[in-house]
Amino acid sequence: MDLSIKTVSGPGIQPYIHHLARLRIDIFRSFPYLYDGDMEYEKKYLDTYLQSDDTVMVLVLDGDDVVGASSGLPMDMESAEVKRPFLDRGMPVDEVFYFGESLLQPAYRGRGLGHAFFDEREAHARSLGRFRITAFFAVQRPENHPLRPSGYRPLDGFWKKRGYVPQPGMMTTYRWRDIGEKSDTDKPMMFWTREALMD
């Protein structure tokens, strides 16, 4: 393996859009997302990241192959569904930097790259000098979900070690089609936040 980490922003993400869309579809098919993805939708979704140099995409490359990626952008660039729980609490979204997906092919896990994803995105948000909070959300699946793999371990412990706090009172929903479903359905998503980023 010839691994390297490359951080790109705004239009610099363009050469990787196809690879990122494919990675999202491949990784999100697994539990807990179970996402039955579509390339055209993914490319349209990722187009948001091209619109500002304030966005960030942390890439893991094995040679020239994109085997992992982690994204972030100012919360005020996000959709209404993402912003709503913050606005409902009277939290200014222009002080929040939102972390999107973190994706890594299974063969590359356990090498500390998850920490690198957070380090790079937090450093990027800090460099912009106006964000007090970093935040992300995670899908909520029942313990007895029929597709939950035996021995599945959520990432809650890892996120807490990074200083993130679960916010059960800050929920939103996202719609997608699960594997095996005939249509899109709402999925509950819970936010995790970390404050005092500029300290």
PyMOL CGO cylinders between C-alpha atoms (Angstrom):
from pymol import cmd
from pymol.cgo import CYLINDER

trace = [
    CYLINDER, 0.00, 0.00, 0.00, 1.17, 3.49, -0.90, 0.3, 1, 1, 1, 1, 1, 1,
    CYLINDER, 1.17, 3.49, -0.90, -1.12, 5.56, 1.32, 0.3, 1, 1, 1, 1, 1, 1,
    CYLINDER, -1.12, 5.56, 1.32, -1.27, 9.33, 1.41, 0.3, 1, 1, 1, 1, 1, 1,
    CYLINDER, -1.27, 9.33, 1.41, -3.71, 11.95, 2.66, 0.3, 1, 1, 1, 1, 1, 1,
    CYLINDER, -3.71, 11.95, 2.66, -4.66, 14.87, 0.45, 0.3, 1, 1, 1, 1, 1, 1,
    CYLINDER, -4.66, 14.87, 0.45, -6.91, 17.75, 1.48, 0.3, 1, 1, 1, 1, 1, 1,
    CYLINDER, -6.91, 17.75, 1.48, -8.76, 19.67, -1.23, 0.3, 1, 1, 1, 1, 1, 1,
    CYLINDER, -8.76, 19.67, -1.23, -11.36, 22.43, -1.18, 0.3, 1, 1, 1, 1, 1, 1,
    CYLINDER, -11.36, 22.43, -1.18, -13.94, 23.99, -3.45, 0.3, 1, 1, 1, 1, 1, 1,
    CYLINDER, -13.94, 23.99, -3.45, -13.25, 23.54, -7.18, 0.3, 1, 1, 1, 1, 1, 1,
    CYLINDER, -13.25, 23.54, -7.18, -10.21, 21.42, -6.26, 0.3, 1, 1, 1, 1, 1, 1,
    CYLINDER, -10.21, 21.42, -6.26, -12.66, 18.62, -5.43, 0.3, 1, 1, 1, 1, 1, 1,
    CYLINDER, -12.66, 18.62, -5.43, -13.94, 18.43, -9.03, 0.3, 1, 1, 1, 1, 1, 1,
    CYLINDER, -13.94, 18.43, -9.03, -11.44, 15.82, -10.33, 0.3, 1, 1, 1, 1, 1, 1,
    CYLINDER, -11.44, 15.82, -10.33, -12.54, 13.42, -7.59, 0.3, 1, 1, 1, 1, 1, 1,
    CYLINDER, -12.54, 13.42, -7.59, -16.33, 13.74, -7.89, 0.3, 1, 1, 1, 1, 1, 1,
    CYLINDER, -16.33, 13.74, -7.89, -16.87, 10.45, -9.73, 0.3, 1, 1, 1, 1, 1, 1,
    CYLINDER, -16.87, 10.45, -9.73, -14.63, 8.57, -7.28, 0.3, 1, 1, 1, 1, 1, 1,
    CYLINDER, -14.63, 8.57, -7.28, -16.38, 10.15, -4.30, 0.3, 1, 1, 1, 1, 1, 1,
    CYLINDER, -16.38, 10.15, -4.30, -19.84, 9.31, -5.63, 0.3, 1, 1, 1, 1, 1, 1,
    CYLINDER, -19.84, 9.31, -5.63, -18.81, 5.68, -6.13, 0.3, 1, 1, 1, 1, 1, 1,
    CYLINDER, -18.81, 5.68, -6.13, -17.26, 5.54, -2.66, 0.3, 1, 1, 1, 1, 1, 1,
    CYLINDER, -17.26, 5.54, -2.66, -20.46, 6.90, -1.07, 0.3, 1, 1, 1, 1, 1, 1,
    CYLINDER, -20.46, 6.90, -1.07, -22.56, 4.28, -2.82, 0.3, 1, 1, 1, 1, 1, 1,
    CYLINDER, -22.56, 4.28, -2.82, -20.20, 1.42, -1.92, 0.3, 1, 1, 1, 1, 1, 1,
    CYLINDER, -20.20, 1.42, -1.92, -19.66, 2.29, 1.75, 0.3, 1, 1, 1, 1, 1, 1,
    CYLINDER, -19.66, 2.29, 1.75, -23.19, 3.42, 2.56, 0.3, 1, 1, 1, 1, 1, 1,
    CYLINDER, -23.19, 3.42, 2.56, -24.64, 0.10, 1.40, 0.3, 1, 1, 1, 1, 1, 1,
    CYLINDER, -24.64, 0.10, 1.40, -23.37, -1.34, 4.69, 0.3, 1, 1, 1, 1, 1, 1,
    CYLINDER, -23.37, -1.34, 4.69, -25.16, -1.12, 8.04, 0.3, 1, 1, 1, 1, 1, 1,
    CYLINDER, -25.16, -1.12, 8.04, -26.23, 1.23, 9.54, 0.3, 1, 1, 1, 1, 1, 1,
    CYLINDER, -26.23, 1.23, 9.54, -27.02, 3.25, 6.39, 0.3, 1, 1, 1, 1, 1, 1,
    CYLINDER, -27.02, 3.25, 6.39, -28.13, 0.43, 4.06, 0.3, 1, 1, 1, 1, 1, 1,
    CYLINDER, -28.13, 0.43, 4.06, -28.31, 3.02, 1.29, 0.3, 1, 1, 1, 1, 1, 1,
    CYLINDER, -28.31, 3.02, 1.29, -29.37, 1.94, -2.17, 0.3, 1, 1, 1, 1, 1, 1,
    CYLINDER, -29.37, 1.94, -2.17, -27.49, 4.70, -3.96, 0.3, 1, 1, 1, 1, 1, 1,
    CYLINDER, -27.49, 4.70, -3.96, -27.62, 6.34, -7.38, 0.3, 1, 1, 1, 1, 1, 1,
    CYLINDER, -27.62, 6.34, -7.38, -24.63, 7.87, -9.19, 0.3, 1, 1, 1, 1, 1, 1,
    CYLINDER, -24.63, 7.87, -9.19, -26.48, 10.83, -10.67, 0.3, 1, 1, 1, 1, 1, 1,
    CYLINDER, -26.48, 10.83, -10.67, -27.95, 11.80, -7.32, 0.3, 1, 1, 1, 1, 1, 1,
    CYLINDER, -27.95, 11.80, -7.32, -24.55, 11.48, -5.66, 0.3, 1, 1, 1, 1, 1, 1,
    CYLINDER, -24.55, 11.48, -5.66, -22.84, 13.71, -8.19, 0.3, 1, 1, 1, 1, 1, 1,
    CYLINDER, -22.84, 13.71, -8.19, -25.55, 16.34, -7.74, 0.3, 1, 1, 1, 1, 1, 1,
    CYLINDER, -25.55, 16.34, -7.74, -25.19, 16.10, -3.95, 0.3, 1, 1, 1, 1, 1, 1,
    CYLINDER, -25.19, 16.10, -3.95, -21.42, 16.50, -4.13, 0.3, 1, 1, 1, 1, 1, 1,
    CYLINDER, -21.42, 16.50, -4.13, -21.72, 19.54, -6.42, 0.3, 1, 1, 1, 1, 1, 1,
    CYLINDER, -21.72, 19.54, -6.42, -22.40, 21.66, -3.31, 0.3, 1, 1, 1, 1, 1, 1,
    CYLINDER, -22.40, 21.66, -3.31, -18.79, 21.14, -2.23, 0.3, 1, 1, 1, 1, 1, 1,
    CYLINDER, -18.79, 21.14, -2.23, -17.52, 22.80, -5.42, 0.3, 1, 1, 1, 1, 1, 1,
    CYLINDER, -17.52, 22.80, -5.42, -19.26, 26.10, -4.67, 0.3, 1, 1, 1, 1, 1, 1,
    CYLINDER, -19.26, 26.10, -4.67, -16.90, 27.55, -2.06, 0.3, 1, 1, 1, 1, 1, 1,
    CYLINDER, -16.90, 27.55, -2.06, -13.26, 27.35, -0.99, 0.3, 1, 1, 1, 1, 1, 1,
    CYLINDER, -13.26, 27.35, -0.99, -14.57, 27.06, 2.58, 0.3, 1, 1, 1, 1, 1, 1,
    CYLINDER, -14.57, 27.06, 2.58, -15.56, 23.44, 1.95, 0.3, 1, 1, 1, 1, 1, 1,
    CYLINDER, -15.56, 23.44, 1.95, -13.13, 20.60, 2.58, 0.3, 1, 1, 1, 1, 1, 1,
    CYLINDER, -13.13, 20.60, 2.58, -12.64, 17.04, 1.36, 0.3, 1, 1, 1, 1, 1, 1,
    CYLINDER, -12.64, 17.04, 1.36, -9.97, 14.90, 3.03, 0.3, 1, 1, 1, 1, 1, 1,
    CYLINDER, -9.97, 14.90, 3.03, -8.92, 12.12, 0.65, 0.3, 1, 1, 1, 1, 1, 1,
    CYLINDER, -8.92, 12.12, 0.65, -7.11, 8.89, 1.40, 0.3, 1, 1, 1, 1, 1, 1,
    CYLINDER, -7.11, 8.89, 1.40, -5.19, 7.75, -1.66, 0.3, 1, 1, 1, 1, 1, 1,
    CYLINDER, -5.19, 7.75, -1.66, -3.59, 4.39, -2.29, 0.3, 1, 1, 1, 1, 1, 1,
    CYLINDER, -3.59, 4.39, -2.29, -1.37, 5.42, -5.15, 0.3, 1, 1, 1, 1, 1, 1,
    CYLINDER, -1.37, 5.42, -5.15, -3.87, 7.13, -7.46, 0.3, 1, 1, 1, 1, 1, 1,
    CYLINDER, -3.87, 7.13, -7.46, -6.92, 5.28, -6.11, 0.3, 1, 1, 1, 1, 1, 1,
    CYLINDER, -6.92, 5.28, -6.11, -9.34, 7.11, -3.80, 0.3, 1, 1, 1, 1, 1, 1,
    CYLINDER, -9.34, 7.11, -3.80, -10.00, 4.62, -0.98, 0.3, 1, 1, 1, 1, 1, 1,
    CYLINDER, -10.00, 4.62, -0.98, -11.39, 7.03, 1.62, 0.3, 1, 1, 1, 1, 1, 1,
    CYLINDER, -11.39, 7.03, 1.62, -12.82, 10.51, 1.98, 0.3, 1, 1, 1, 1, 1, 1,
    CYLINDER, -12.82, 10.51, 1.98, -14.25, 12.79, 4.62, 0.3, 1, 1, 1, 1, 1, 1,
    CYLINDER, -14.25, 12.79, 4.62, -16.09, 16.04, 3.99, 0.3, 1, 1, 1, 1, 1, 1,
    CYLINDER, -16.09, 16.04, 3.99, -17.09, 19.28, 5.65, 0.3, 1, 1, 1, 1, 1, 1,
    CYLINDER, -17.09, 19.28, 5.65, -18.66, 22.63, 4.83, 0.3, 1, 1, 1, 1, 1, 1,
    CYLINDER, -18.66, 22.63, 4.83, -20.14, 25.67, 6.57, 0.3, 1, 1, 1, 1, 1, 1,
    CYLINDER, -20.14, 25.67, 6.57, -23.53, 24.80, 8.01, 0.3, 1, 1, 1, 1, 1, 1,
    CYLINDER, -23.53, 24.80, 8.01, -25.15, 27.74, 6.24, 0.3, 1, 1, 1, 1, 1, 1,
    CYLINDER, -25.15, 27.74, 6.24, -24.45, 25.99, 2.91, 0.3, 1, 1, 1, 1, 1, 1,
    CYLINDER, -24.45, 25.99, 2.91, -26.41, 22.93, 4.01, 0.3, 1, 1, 1, 1, 1, 1,
    CYLINDER, -26.41, 22.93, 4.01, -30.04, 21.96, 3.43, 0.3, 1, 1, 1, 1, 1, 1,
    CYLINDER, -30.04, 21.96, 3.43, -32.97, 23.10, 5.56, 0.3, 1, 1, 1, 1, 1, 1,
    CYLINDER, -32.97, 23.10, 5.56, -33.19, 19.63, 7.15, 0.3, 1, 1, 1, 1, 1, 1,
    CYLINDER, -33.19, 19.63, 7.15, -29.64, 19.93, 8.45, 0.3, 1, 1, 1, 1, 1, 1,
    CYLINDER, -29.64, 19.93, 8.45, -29.99, 23.50, 9.71, 0.3, 1, 1, 1, 1, 1, 1,
    CYLINDER, -29.99, 23.50, 9.71, -33.40, 23.16, 11.35, 0.3, 1, 1, 1, 1, 1, 1,
    CYLINDER, -33.40, 23.16, 11.35, -32.36, 21.60, 14.73, 0.3, 1, 1, 1, 1, 1, 1,
    CYLINDER, -32.36, 21.60, 14.73, -29.84, 24.42, 15.24, 0.3, 1, 1, 1, 1, 1, 1,
    CYLINDER, -29.84, 24.42, 15.24, -32.24, 27.17, 14.25, 0.3, 1, 1, 1, 1, 1, 1,
    CYLINDER, -32.24, 27.17, 14.25, -34.91, 25.67, 16.53, 0.3, 1, 1, 1, 1, 1, 1,
    CYLINDER, -34.91, 25.67, 16.53, -32.49, 26.09, 19.43, 0.3, 1, 1, 1, 1, 1, 1,
    CYLINDER, -32.49, 26.09, 19.43, -31.57, 29.63, 18.45, 0.3, 1, 1, 1, 1, 1, 1,
    CYLINDER, -31.57, 29.63, 18.45, -28.02, 28.58, 17.53, 0.3, 1, 1, 1, 1, 1, 1,
    CYLINDER, -28.02, 28.58, 17.53, -26.48, 30.74, 14.77, 0.3, 1, 1, 1, 1, 1, 1,
    CYLINDER, -26.48, 30.74, 14.77, -25.70, 28.39, 11.88, 0.3, 1, 1, 1, 1, 1, 1,
    CYLINDER, -25.70, 28.39, 11.88, -22.97, 30.72, 10.62, 0.3, 1, 1, 1, 1, 1, 1,
    CYLINDER, -22.97, 30.72, 10.62, -20.90, 29.63, 13.65, 0.3, 1, 1, 1, 1, 1, 1,
    CYLINDER, -20.90, 29.63, 13.65, -21.27, 25.91, 12.87, 0.3, 1, 1, 1, 1, 1, 1,
    CYLINDER, -21.27, 25.91, 12.87, -19.02, 23.88, 10.58, 0.3, 1, 1, 1, 1, 1, 1,
    CYLINDER, -19.02, 23.88, 10.58, -20.79, 20.72, 9.47, 0.3, 1, 1, 1, 1, 1, 1,
    CYLINDER, -20.79, 20.72, 9.47, -19.01, 17.42, 8.91, 0.3, 1, 1, 1, 1, 1, 1,
    CYLINDER, -19.01, 17.42, 8.91, -20.57, 15.24, 6.24, 0.3, 1, 1, 1, 1, 1, 1,
    CYLINDER, -20.57, 15.24, 6.24, -19.60, 11.68, 5.46, 0.3, 1, 1, 1, 1, 1, 1,
    CYLINDER, -19.60, 11.68, 5.46, -16.49, 9.80, 6.51, 0.3, 1, 1, 1, 1, 1, 1,
    CYLINDER, -16.49, 9.80, 6.51, -15.89, 6.90, 4.14, 0.3, 1, 1, 1, 1, 1, 1,
    CYLINDER, -15.89, 6.90, 4.14, -13.14, 4.32, 4.15, 0.3, 1, 1, 1, 1, 1, 1,
    CYLINDER, -13.14, 4.32, 4.15, -12.83, 1.01, 2.33, 0.3, 1, 1, 1, 1, 1, 1,
    CYLINDER, -12.83, 1.01, 2.33, -12.75, -1.87, 4.86, 0.3, 1, 1, 1, 1, 1, 1,
    CYLINDER, -12.75, -1.87, 4.86, -9.21, -2.96, 3.97, 0.3, 1, 1, 1, 1, 1, 1,
    CYLINDER, -9.21, -2.96, 3.97, -7.85, 0.41, 5.14, 0.3, 1, 1, 1, 1, 1, 1,
    CYLINDER, -7.85, 0.41, 5.14, -9.56, 0.61, 8.54, 0.3, 1, 1, 1, 1, 1, 1,
    CYLINDER, -9.56, 0.61, 8.54, -7.72, 0.33, 11.84, 0.3, 1, 1, 1, 1, 1, 1,
    CYLINDER, -7.72, 0.33, 11.84, -4.80, 2.52, 10.66, 0.3, 1, 1, 1, 1, 1, 1,
    CYLINDER, -4.80, 2.52, 10.66, -5.70, 5.75, 12.45, 0.3, 1, 1, 1, 1, 1, 1,
    CYLINDER, -5.70, 5.75, 12.45, -7.29, 7.31, 9.39, 0.3, 1, 1, 1, 1, 1, 1,
    CYLINDER, -7.29, 7.31, 9.39, -10.51, 8.07, 11.26, 0.3, 1, 1, 1, 1, 1, 1,
    CYLINDER, -10.51, 8.07, 11.26, -8.52, 10.39, 13.54, 0.3, 1, 1, 1, 1, 1, 1,
    CYLINDER, -8.52, 10.39, 13.54, -6.85, 11.94, 10.51, 0.3, 1, 1, 1, 1, 1, 1,
    CYLINDER, -6.85, 11.94, 10.51, -10.27, 12.70, 9.04, 0.3, 1, 1, 1, 1, 1, 1,
    CYLINDER, -10.27, 12.70, 9.04, -11.26, 14.62, 12.18, 0.3, 1, 1, 1, 1, 1, 1,
    CYLINDER, -11.26, 14.62, 12.18, -7.86, 16.29, 12.59, 0.3, 1, 1, 1, 1, 1, 1,
    CYLINDER, -7.86, 16.29, 12.59, -7.85, 17.62, 9.03, 0.3, 1, 1, 1, 1, 1, 1,
    CYLINDER, -7.85, 17.62, 9.03, -11.46, 18.81, 9.03, 0.3, 1, 1, 1, 1, 1, 1,
    CYLINDER, -11.46, 18.81, 9.03, -11.16, 20.47, 12.44, 0.3, 1, 1, 1, 1, 1, 1,
    CYLINDER, -11.16, 20.47, 12.44, -7.94, 22.18, 11.34, 0.3, 1, 1, 1, 1, 1, 1,
    CYLINDER, -7.94, 22.18, 11.34, -9.67, 23.45, 8.21, 0.3, 1, 1, 1, 1, 1, 1,
    CYLINDER, -9.67, 23.45, 8.21, -12.65, 24.79, 10.18, 0.3, 1, 1, 1, 1, 1, 1,
    CYLINDER, -12.65, 24.79, 10.18, -10.30, 26.42, 12.70, 0.3, 1, 1, 1, 1, 1, 1,
    CYLINDER, -10.30, 26.42, 12.70, -8.29, 28.08, 9.93, 0.3, 1, 1, 1, 1, 1, 1,
    CYLINDER, -8.29, 28.08, 9.93, -11.41, 29.87, 8.70, 0.3, 1, 1, 1, 1, 1, 1,
    CYLINDER, -11.41, 29.87, 8.70, -11.58, 31.64, 12.06, 0.3, 1, 1, 1, 1, 1, 1,
    CYLINDER, -11.58, 31.64, 12.06, -15.33, 32.03, 12.45, 0.3, 1, 1, 1, 1, 1, 1,
    CYLINDER, -15.33, 32.03, 12.45, -16.69, 28.67, 13.63, 0.3, 1, 1, 1, 1, 1, 1,
    CYLINDER, -16.69, 28.67, 13.63, -17.44, 27.97, 17.28, 0.3, 1, 1, 1, 1, 1, 1,
    CYLINDER, -17.44, 27.97, 17.28, -19.00, 24.53, 16.81, 0.3, 1, 1, 1, 1, 1, 1,
    CYLINDER, -19.00, 24.53, 16.81, -18.34, 21.47, 14.68, 0.3, 1, 1, 1, 1, 1, 1,
    CYLINDER, -18.34, 21.47, 14.68, -21.20, 19.03, 14.21, 0.3, 1, 1, 1, 1, 1, 1,
    CYLINDER, -21.20, 19.03, 14.21, -22.31, 15.94, 12.34, 0.3, 1, 1, 1, 1, 1, 1,
    CYLINDER, -22.31, 15.94, 12.34, -25.25, 13.58, 12.47, 0.3, 1, 1, 1, 1, 1, 1,
    CYLINDER, -25.25, 13.58, 12.47, -25.64, 9.81, 12.44, 0.3, 1, 1, 1, 1, 1, 1,
    CYLINDER, -25.64, 9.81, 12.44, -28.56, 7.58, 11.48, 0.3, 1, 1, 1, 1, 1, 1,
    CYLINDER, -28.56, 7.58, 11.48, -30.40, 5.95, 14.36, 0.3, 1, 1, 1, 1, 1, 1,
    CYLINDER, -30.40, 5.95, 14.36, -31.22, 2.25, 13.88, 0.3, 1, 1, 1, 1, 1, 1,
    CYLINDER, -31.22, 2.25, 13.88, -32.97, 0.00, 16.40, 0.3, 1, 1, 1, 1, 1, 1,
    CYLINDER, -32.97, 0.00, 16.40, -30.87, -2.52, 18.32, 0.3, 1, 1, 1, 1, 1, 1,
    CYLINDER, -30.87, -2.52, 18.32, -32.95, -5.35, 16.85, 0.3, 1, 1, 1, 1, 1, 1,
    CYLINDER, -32.95, -5.35, 16.85, -32.74, -4.22, 13.23, 0.3, 1, 1, 1, 1, 1, 1,
    CYLINDER, -32.74, -4.22, 13.23, -32.84, -7.38, 11.08, 0.3, 1, 1, 1, 1, 1, 1,
    CYLINDER, -32.84, -7.38, 11.08, -29.79, -6.31, 9.02, 0.3, 1, 1, 1, 1, 1, 1,
    CYLINDER, -29.79, -6.31, 9.02, -27.63, -5.37, 12.00, 0.3, 1, 1, 1, 1, 1, 1,
    CYLINDER, -27.63, -5.37, 12.00, -24.47, -7.53, 11.67, 0.3, 1, 1, 1, 1, 1, 1,
    CYLINDER, -24.47, -7.53, 11.67, -23.44, -9.77, 14.51, 0.3, 1, 1, 1, 1, 1, 1,
    CYLINDER, -23.44, -9.77, 14.51, -20.78, -8.00, 16.57, 0.3, 1, 1, 1, 1, 1, 1,
    CYLINDER, -20.78, -8.00, 16.57, -21.53, -4.59, 15.06, 0.3, 1, 1, 1, 1, 1, 1,
    CYLINDER, -21.53, -4.59, 15.06, -19.91, -1.80, 17.09, 0.3, 1, 1, 1, 1, 1, 1,
    CYLINDER, -19.91, -1.80, 17.09, -21.16, 1.78, 16.66, 0.3, 1, 1, 1, 1, 1, 1,
    CYLINDER, -21.16, 1.78, 16.66, -18.65, 4.61, 16.58, 0.3, 1, 1, 1, 1, 1, 1,
    CYLINDER, -18.65, 4.61, 16.58, -20.06, 6.38, 19.63, 0.3, 1, 1, 1, 1, 1, 1,
    CYLINDER, -20.06, 6.38, 19.63, -16.98, 5.69, 21.79, 0.3, 1, 1, 1, 1, 1, 1,
    CYLINDER, -16.98, 5.69, 21.79, -14.63, 7.01, 19.12, 0.3, 1, 1, 1, 1, 1, 1,
    CYLINDER, -14.63, 7.01, 19.12, -16.69, 10.18, 18.66, 0.3, 1, 1, 1, 1, 1, 1,
    CYLINDER, -16.69, 10.18, 18.66, -16.80, 10.82, 22.42, 0.3, 1, 1, 1, 1, 1, 1,
    CYLINDER, -16.80, 10.82, 22.42, -13.02, 10.48, 22.64, 0.3, 1, 1, 1, 1, 1, 1,
    CYLINDER, -13.02, 10.48, 22.64, -12.81, 13.17, 19.98, 0.3, 1, 1, 1, 1, 1, 1,
    CYLINDER, -12.81, 13.17, 19.98, -14.80, 15.50, 22.25, 0.3, 1, 1, 1, 1, 1, 1,
    CYLINDER, -14.80, 15.50, 22.25, -18.17, 15.15, 20.55, 0.3, 1, 1, 1, 1, 1, 1,
    CYLINDER, -18.17, 15.15, 20.55, -21.37, 15.00, 22.59, 0.3, 1, 1, 1, 1, 1, 1,
    CYLINDER, -21.37, 15.00, 22.59, -24.58, 13.26, 21.45, 0.3, 1, 1, 1, 1, 1, 1,
    CYLINDER, -24.58, 13.26, 21.45, -27.59, 15.57, 21.29, 0.3, 1, 1, 1, 1, 1, 1,
    CYLINDER, -27.59, 15.57, 21.29, -30.77, 13.47, 21.58, 0.3, 1, 1, 1, 1, 1, 1,
    CYLINDER, -30.77, 13.47, 21.58, -32.82, 16.66, 21.51, 0.3, 1, 1, 1, 1, 1, 1,
    CYLINDER, -32.82, 16.66, 21.51, -31.40, 17.63, 18.12, 0.3, 1, 1, 1, 1, 1, 1,
    CYLINDER, -31.40, 17.63, 18.12, -32.92, 15.30, 15.57, 0.3, 1, 1, 1, 1, 1, 1,
    CYLINDER, -32.92, 15.30, 15.57, -33.75, 15.59, 11.90, 0.3, 1, 1, 1, 1, 1, 1,
    CYLINDER, -33.75, 15.59, 11.90, -34.78, 13.18, 9.17, 0.3, 1, 1, 1, 1, 1, 1,
    CYLINDER, -34.78, 13.18, 9.17, -33.30, 12.28, 5.80, 0.3, 1, 1, 1, 1, 1, 1,
    CYLINDER, -33.30, 12.28, 5.80, -35.00, 10.32, 3.07, 0.3, 1, 1, 1, 1, 1, 1,
    CYLINDER, -35.00, 10.32, 3.07, -33.40, 7.52, 1.08, 0.3, 1, 1, 1, 1, 1, 1,
    CYLINDER, -33.40, 7.52, 1.08, -34.20, 4.05, -0.16, 0.3, 1, 1, 1, 1, 1, 1,
    CYLINDER, -34.20, 4.05, -0.16, -32.82, 1.24, 1.96, 0.3, 1, 1, 1, 1, 1, 1,
    CYLINDER, -32.82, 1.24, 1.96, -31.59, -1.91, 0.30, 0.3, 1, 1, 1, 1, 1, 1,
    CYLINDER, -31.59, -1.91, 0.30, -34.69, -4.03, -0.23, 0.3, 1, 1, 1, 1, 1, 1,
    CYLINDER, -34.69, -4.03, -0.23, -37.11, -1.11, -0.01, 0.3, 1, 1, 1, 1, 1, 1,
    CYLINDER, -37.11, -1.11, -0.01, -39.31, -0.07, -2.94, 0.3, 1, 1, 1, 1, 1, 1,
    CYLINDER, -39.31, -0.07, -2.94, -39.28, 3.65, -2.17, 0.3, 1, 1, 1, 1, 1, 1,
    CYLINDER, -39.28, 3.65, -2.17, -37.58, 6.33, -0.09, 0.3, 1, 1, 1, 1, 1, 1,
    CYLINDER, -37.58, 6.33, -0.09, -38.46, 6.50, 3.60, 0.3, 1, 1, 1, 1, 1, 1,
    CYLINDER, -38.46, 6.50, 3.60, -37.58, 8.94, 6.39, 0.3, 1, 1, 1, 1, 1, 1,
    CYLINDER, -37.58, 8.94, 6.39, -34.61, 7.98, 8.57, 0.3, 1, 1, 1, 1, 1, 1,
    CYLINDER, -34.61, 7.98, 8.57, -34.05, 9.57, 12.00, 0.3, 1, 1, 1, 1, 1, 1,
    CYLINDER, -34.05, 9.57, 12.00, -30.68, 11.33, 12.34, 0.3, 1, 1, 1, 1, 1, 1,
    CYLINDER, -30.68, 11.33, 12.34, -29.16, 12.55, 15.62, 0.3, 1, 1, 1, 1, 1, 1,
    CYLINDER, -29.16, 12.55, 15.62, -26.58, 15.32, 15.88, 0.3, 1, 1, 1, 1, 1, 1,
    CYLINDER, -26.58, 15.32, 15.88, -23.28, 15.20, 17.73, 0.3, 1, 1, 1, 1, 1, 1,
    CYLINDER, -23.28, 15.20, 17.73, -21.56, 18.50, 18.51, 0.3, 1, 1, 1, 1, 1, 1,
    CYLINDER, -21.56, 18.50, 18.51, -18.27, 19.85, 19.78, 0.3, 1, 1, 1, 1, 1, 1,
    CYLINDER, -18.27, 19.85, 19.78, -18.05, 23.42, 21.01, 0.3, 1, 1, 1, 1, 1, 1,
    CYLINDER, -18.05, 23.42, 21.01, -15.24, 25.91, 21.57, 0.3, 1, 1, 1, 1, 1, 1,
    CYLINDER, -15.24, 25.91, 21.57, -13.41, 24.93, 18.38, 0.3, 1, 1, 1, 1, 1, 1,
    CYLINDER, -13.41, 24.93, 18.38, -11.42, 28.16, 18.43, 0.3, 1, 1, 1, 1, 1, 1,
    CYLINDER, -11.42, 28.16, 18.43, -10.01, 27.63, 21.92, 0.3, 1, 1, 1, 1, 1, 1,
]
cmd.load_cgo(trace, "trace")
